[in-house]
C-alpha cells in the first residue's frame, strides 16, 4: 500500500460527485486536487475562513460557506474567472445547498426567517418564508422537477411545493404533525413521507399531488 505525502488542511474536504476531484479548505483558500495525481488543478481565494463546502451535482461548480461573514462564494472549475458571492446581510446564512440542476443555490437564513433560491443563470432570487429547519426539511424529486420544503407559521406545519423550473410555489399544504422533523420524496416521486418529533413517534404519507393523506402510523 502506498501513501501520498501529508497535505495541509484546516477545514472541510469533499470529493466531487464524479470522483475526479477533491476539494480541501485551507483557511480562506480552496484547493481542488486531482484524485489520481493529487496535483492542484485549481486554487480559489475566499474572503474569509471556509466553514462548509459542497459540490454541485455536475461537479462543475462548488460553493463555500463563510458563515462568520455570513456569506456564500461559488466557483467554477471550467471557468476559473467566474465568481459568485451571496450575502444575506443582517438575516445571515445558516445553511446552503445546491439544487439538482446545479445552477441554483438554496440558502436558509439564521433563525429560519426565510429560504432563498439564487439563480446562477440570471441572478434572480425567490424567497420562501418561515422554513422549518436550517440544514434539513428540503427534499427534491429524483427527476429534479419539484422541491418540497417544510415551513411553519402560526404554530402549524406546512409543506410548500415548488417547481424547480420556474421556482414558483405550486401549492401550500397543511400537515397533521405537532413538530415536523423532516421530509422525503418516495423513490418513484409519487408520494412524500413526513415524520413527526420523537415525542409523537408518527409518520405520515401524502400522495402526490396531495389529493389525500394516508392515515398516520
DRENKOLTI-11766 format. One record per residue (C-alpha): residue number from 1; residue in one letter; y, x, z. Coordinates in steps of 0.05 Angstrom, whole numbers, plus 5000, padded with zeros to 4 digits. Each point is the difference from the previous one (the first is absolute). Layout:
BEGIN
+-----+------+-------+------+------+
| pos | code | north | east |   up |
+-----+------+-------+------+------+
| NUM |    A |     Y |    X |    Z |
...
+-----+------+-------+------+------+
***
This chain:
BEGIN
+-----+------+-------+------+------+
| pos | code | north | east |   up |
+-----+------+-------+------+------+
|   1 |    X |  5000 | 5000 | 5000 |
|   2 |    X |  5069 | 5026 | 4981 |
|   3 |    X |  5066 | 4985 | 5033 |
|   4 |    X |  5071 | 5007 | 4975 |
|   5 |    X |  5054 | 5035 | 5040 |
|   6 |    X |  5036 | 4959 | 5053 |
|   7 |    X |  5061 | 4963 | 4974 |
|   8 |    X |  5059 | 4979 | 5042 |
|   9 |    X |  5005 | 4927 | 5017 |
|  10 |    X |  5047 | 4965 | 5050 |
|  11 |    X |  4992 | 4928 | 4979 |
|  12 |    X |  4952 | 4952 | 4965 |
|  13 |    X |  4957 | 5017 | 4940 |
|  14 |    X |  4967 | 4954 | 4950 |
|  15 |    X |  4956 | 5004 | 4938 |
|  16 |    X |  5022 | 4964 | 4937 |
|  17 |    X |  4958 | 4940 | 4979 |
|  18 |    X |  4974 | 5038 | 4939 |
|  19 |    X |  4980 | 5058 | 5046 |
|  20 |    X |  5037 | 5051 | 4957 |
|  21 |    X |  5055 | 5017 | 5050 |
|  22 |    X |  5012 | 5007 | 5074 |
|  23 |    X |  5069 | 4988 | 5030 |
|  24 |    X |  5019 | 5040 | 5062 |
|  25 |    X |  5062 | 4992 | 5042 |
|  26 |    X |  5032 | 5064 | 5026 |
|  27 |    X |  5062 | 4979 | 5040 |
|  28 |    X |  5047 | 4971 | 4947 |
|  29 |    X |  4961 | 5027 | 4941 |
|  30 |    X |  4945 | 4963 | 4962 |
|  31 |    X |  4950 | 5047 | 4967 |
|  32 |    X |  4953 | 4973 | 4946 |
|  33 |    X |  4938 | 5044 | 4990 |
|  34 |    X |  4945 | 4996 | 4948 |
|  35 |    X |  4935 | 4984 | 5036 |
|  36 |    X |  4959 | 5049 | 4957 |
|  37 |    X |  5044 | 5062 | 5002 |
|  38 |    X |  5044 | 4980 | 5059 |
|  39 |    X |  5060 | 5027 | 4962 |
|  40 |    X |  5067 | 4966 | 5012 |
|  41 |    X |  5015 | 4956 | 4940 |
|  42 |    X |  5063 | 4967 | 5027 |
|  43 |    X |  5047 | 5012 | 5059 |
|  44 |    X |  5049 | 4947 | 5022 |
|  45 |    X |  5054 | 5006 | 5053 |
|  46 |    X |  5015 | 4939 | 5042 |
|  47 |    X |  5063 | 4987 | 5041 |
|  48 |    X |  4963 | 5001 | 5067 |
|  49 |    X |  4933 | 5013 | 5032 |
|  50 |    X |  4944 | 4961 | 4967 |
|  51 |    X |  4966 | 4949 | 5045 |
|  52 |    X |  4956 | 4964 | 4950 |
|  53 |    X |  4975 | 5008 | 4929 |
|  54 |    X |  4964 | 4953 | 4953 |
|  55 |    X |  4977 | 5007 | 4928 |
|  56 |    X |  5010 | 4945 | 4948 |
|  57 |    X |  4934 | 4974 | 4972 |
|  58 |    X |  5012 | 5033 | 4933 |
|  59 |    X |  5009 | 5068 | 5034 |
|  60 |    X |  5065 | 5011 | 4962 |
|  61 |    X |  5049 | 4984 | 5057 |
|  62 |    X |  5001 | 5016 | 5074 |
|  63 |    X |  5045 | 4975 | 5055 |
|  64 |    X |  5022 | 5036 | 5063 |
|  65 |    X |  5021 | 4963 | 5063 |
|  66 |    X |  5058 | 5033 | 5036 |
|  67 |    X |  5000 | 4953 | 5059 |
|  68 |    X |  5050 | 5040 | 5041 |
|  69 |    X |  5055 | 4984 | 4949 |
|  70 |    X |  4971 | 4946 | 4986 |
|  71 |    X |  4988 | 5010 | 4926 |
|  72 |    X |  4947 | 5001 | 4945 |
|  73 |    X |  4999 | 5051 | 4944 |
|  74 |    X |  4954 | 4994 | 4940 |
|  75 |    X |  4982 | 5053 | 4948 |
|  76 |    X |  4965 | 5003 | 4933 |
|  77 |    X |  4950 | 5053 | 4981 |
|  78 |    X |  5010 | 4991 | 4926 |
|  79 |    X |  5076 | 4998 | 5004 |
|  80 |    X |  5021 | 5049 | 5055 |
|  81 |    X |  5074 | 4988 | 4986 |
|  82 |    X |  4992 | 4926 | 5017 |
|  83 |    X |  5017 | 4981 | 5072 |
|  84 |    X |  5004 | 4936 | 5040 |
|  85 |    X |  5032 | 4988 | 5068 |
|  86 |    X |  4995 | 4936 | 5041 |
|  87 |    X |  5045 | 4991 | 5060 |
|  88 |    X |  4998 | 4935 | 5040 |
|  89 |    X |  5060 | 5019 | 5042 |
|  90 |    X |  5004 | 4970 | 5070 |
|  91 |    X |  4937 | 4957 | 4987 |
|  92 |    X |  4958 | 5064 | 5000 |
|  93 |    X |  4931 | 5009 | 4969 |
|  94 |    X |  4936 | 4991 | 5041 |
|  95 |    X |  4951 | 5007 | 4943 |
|  96 |    X |  4995 | 5009 | 4924 |
|  97 |    X |  4944 | 4987 | 4950 |
|  98 |    X |  4989 | 4999 | 4925 |
|  99 |    X |  4986 | 4937 | 4959 |
| 100 |    X |  4937 | 4999 | 4956 |
| 101 |    X |  5041 | 5013 | 4937 |
| 102 |    X |  5027 | 5066 | 5028 |
| 103 |    X |  5071 | 4980 | 4979 |
| 104 |    X |  5023 | 4964 | 5063 |
| 105 |    X |  5008 | 5022 | 5073 |
| 106 |    X |  4995 | 4951 | 5058 |
| 107 |    X |  5037 | 5018 | 5063 |
| 108 |    X |  5000 | 4965 | 5067 |
| 109 |    X |  5062 | 5006 | 5044 |
| 110 |    X |  5001 | 5015 | 5074 |
| 111 |    X |  4985 | 4940 | 5044 |
| 112 |    X |  4970 | 4964 | 4939 |
| 113 |    X |  5066 | 4971 | 4978 |
| 114 |    X |  4982 | 5002 | 4927 |
| 115 |    X |  4953 | 5028 | 4948 |
| 116 |    X |  5033 | 5027 | 4937 |
| 117 |    X |  4968 | 5011 | 4932 |
| 118 |    X |  5035 | 5056 | 4962 |
| 119 |    X |  4991 | 5009 | 4925 |
| 120 |    X |  4997 | 5069 | 4970 |
| 121 |    X |  5010 | 4970 | 4931 |
| 122 |    X |  5066 | 4963 | 5005 |
| 123 |    X |  5023 | 5016 | 5072 |
| 124 |    X |  4995 | 4926 | 5019 |
| 125 |    X |  4978 | 4979 | 5069 |
| 126 |    X |  4970 | 4936 | 5031 |
| 127 |    X |  5002 | 4982 | 5074 |
| 128 |    X |  4948 | 4963 | 5041 |
| 129 |    X |  5027 | 4979 | 5067 |
| 130 |    X |  4963 | 5008 | 5066 |
| 131 |    X |  4936 | 5038 | 4982 |
| 132 |    X |  4950 | 4993 | 5057 |
| 133 |    X |  4979 | 5073 | 5003 |
| 134 |    X |  5024 | 5069 | 4978 |
| 135 |    X |  4940 | 5038 | 4974 |
| 136 |    X |  4953 | 4941 | 4988 |
| 137 |    X |  5004 | 4926 | 4983 |
| 138 |    X |  5005 | 5013 | 4924 |
| 139 |    X |  4943 | 4991 | 4951 |
| 140 |    X |  4996 | 5004 | 4924 |
| 141 |    X |  4950 | 4968 | 4954 |
| 142 |    X |  4951 | 5047 | 4966 |
| 143 |    X |  5034 | 4989 | 4933 |
| 144 |    X |  5068 | 5015 | 5030 |
| 145 |    X |  5031 | 4934 | 4978 |
| 146 |    X |  5015 | 4969 | 5068 |
| 147 |    X |  5020 | 5023 | 5070 |
| 148 |    X |  4991 | 4962 | 5065 |
| 149 |    X |  5047 | 5018 | 5057 |
| 150 |    X |  4996 | 4977 | 5072 |
| 151 |    X |  5066 | 4974 | 5027 |
| 152 |    X |  5021 | 4967 | 5065 |
| 153 |    X |  5059 | 4956 | 5017 |
| 154 |    X |  5014 | 4948 | 5053 |
| 155 |    X |  4937 | 5023 | 5037 |
| 156 |    X |  4956 | 4979 | 4941 |
| 157 |    X |  4958 | 5043 | 4953 |
| 158 |    X |  5007 | 4994 | 4924 |
| 159 |    X |  4972 | 5031 | 4937 |
| 160 |    X |  5048 | 5016 | 4944 |
| 161 |    X |  4968 | 5004 | 4931 |
| 162 |    X |  5037 | 5044 | 4950 |
| 163 |    X |  4990 | 5015 | 4926 |
| 164 |    X |  4995 | 5075 | 4990 |
| 165 |    X |  5029 | 4991 | 4930 |
| 166 |    X |  5067 | 4970 | 5018 |
| 167 |    X |  4995 | 5006 | 5076 |
| 168 |    X |  5021 | 4928 | 5007 |
| 169 |    X |  4974 | 4961 | 5060 |
| 170 |    X |  4950 | 4951 | 4971 |
| 171 |    X |  4988 | 4963 | 5065 |
| 172 |    X |  5003 | 5003 | 5076 |
| 173 |    X |  4942 | 4972 | 5040 |
| 174 |    X |  4995 | 4987 | 5075 |
| 175 |    X |  4934 | 5022 | 5032 |
| 176 |    X |  4965 | 4977 | 5063 |
| 177 |    X |  5004 | 5064 | 5041 |
| 178 |    X |  5030 | 5017 | 5066 |
| 179 |    X |  5015 | 5073 | 4984 |
| 180 |    X |  4975 | 5019 | 4930 |
| 181 |    X |  4973 | 5072 | 5001 |
| 182 |    X |  4988 | 5015 | 4927 |
| 183 |    X |  4983 | 4972 | 4931 |
| 184 |    X |  4953 | 5018 | 4944 |
| 185 |    X |  4984 | 4973 | 4930 |
| 186 |    X |  4927 | 4986 | 4985 |
| 187 |    X |  4965 | 5047 | 4950 |
| 188 |    X |  5004 | 4948 | 4944 |
| 189 |    X |  5073 | 4982 | 5017 |
| 190 |    X |  4981 | 4927 | 5010 |
| 191 |    X |  5018 | 4996 | 5074 |
| 192 |    X |  5039 | 5033 | 5056 |
| 193 |    X |  4971 | 5016 | 5068 |
| 194 |    X |  5045 | 5004 | 5060 |
| 195 |    X |  4982 | 5015 | 5071 |
| 196 |    X |  5033 | 4984 | 5066 |
| 197 |    X |  5012 | 5043 | 5061 |
| 198 |    X |  4940 | 5021 | 5044 |
| 199 |    X |  5023 | 4948 | 5051 |
| 200 |    X |  4984 | 4944 | 4950 |
| 201 |    X |  4942 | 5035 | 4964 |
| 202 |    X |  5009 | 4955 | 4939 |
| 203 |    X |  4992 | 5013 | 4926 |
| 204 |    X |  5027 | 4953 | 4946 |
| 205 |    X |  4986 | 4998 | 4925 |
| 206 |    X |  5050 | 4970 | 4951 |
| 207 |    X |  4976 | 4982 | 4930 |
| 208 |    X |  5047 | 5022 | 4944 |
| 209 |    X |  5048 | 4969 | 4982 |
| 210 |    X |  4998 | 4977 | 5073 |
| 211 |    X |  4986 | 4927 | 4984 |
| 212 |    X |  4955 | 4998 | 5060 |
| 213 |    X |  4986 | 5040 | 5062 |
| 214 |    X |  4928 | 5010 | 5022 |
| 215 |    X |  4988 | 4985 | 5073 |
| 216 |    X |  5011 | 5061 | 5045 |
| 217 |    X |  4941 | 5034 | 5033 |
+-----+------+-------+------+------+
***
